Amino acid sequence: MELKRGDLIRWVTDHEIYEASCDVLTGIKPNYRHGIVMEVSAVDNNAVMLYCYDCKKKREGTWMILNLIHDEIEVLSGTPNG
């Protein structure tokens, strides 16, 4: 996945419901946060800085750094190439 500045994204922060099966715990109902990509790292293309517009808790903050390898990210609206 290639993110660009200005992309509207959402990512999973946790799950509201989990299902247990043998030794596996699987999240069923994800909780999402939404934000706008402000910068993609020039050193590591997997690291992106974004402005989170629905992070309301003070401990979360509005500026976040996510990692494409570890965070479940989905592009909702992309910016045109160029």
N, C-alpha and C positions, 0 to 999 in steps of 0.2 A: 504494500500500500504506500502510495506516495502522497503525502499531505503538502498543501501549499498555503501560504499566507492568505487569510480570508476565508478558508474553508470552515463551514459550520459542521461541528462534529458532536457526537454524543459518546459517552463511555460508561461502562458498568462500574458502579462504586461498590455495590454489594448486592445481596439478594434478600428479598423479603421472605421467601419460602424456600426451604431446602428439602430434598428427598434423599433418604438413606436406603442404600441397596448393598447388602453384604458389607464390604469394606470401603465403599465409595459414597461420598456425600456430594450431591449435585445440586447446584442452585437452579431453581425453577422460575421464579418471578424476579427479574433483575430490577434494580433501582438505577436510574440513569442521571447523569449530570450533562449539561450542554454548554458548549463554548465555541469561541472563534479562535482559530489558529493565528497567533500573532508573529511567531518566528519558528523556523525549523533550523536546528543546529547545523552549522557548517562542518562541525567535527564529527558528529554522530547523527545521521539522518533519521535514526529511531527516536531521537529526543525532540519534543516540540513544546514550546511555551504557548500558553493560551490564556485567554480571558474567559473565566467561567461566569456566566450570567445568571445561573440559578443556584449558586453555592451560597446559601443564606446563613449558615452557621459561622460564627466568628472564627472558629478554629480551622475551618476549611480555607478561608480567604477567597479572593477573586482571581488571583493569578496562580496558575498551576503549571507544573512541568510533568508531562506524561511520556511514557516510553512505549513505542509501538510493539515491542516484544512482550512486555509484561501487562499492558493495559488493553482491554477489549474495546477498541475504538471503531466507530462507524461514521463514515462521511454522510451527512444528510444533504448538504448542498455544497458543491465544489465551485471553485473559481476557474474561469477559463484559462487555458494554457497561454503563456506569453509573458 
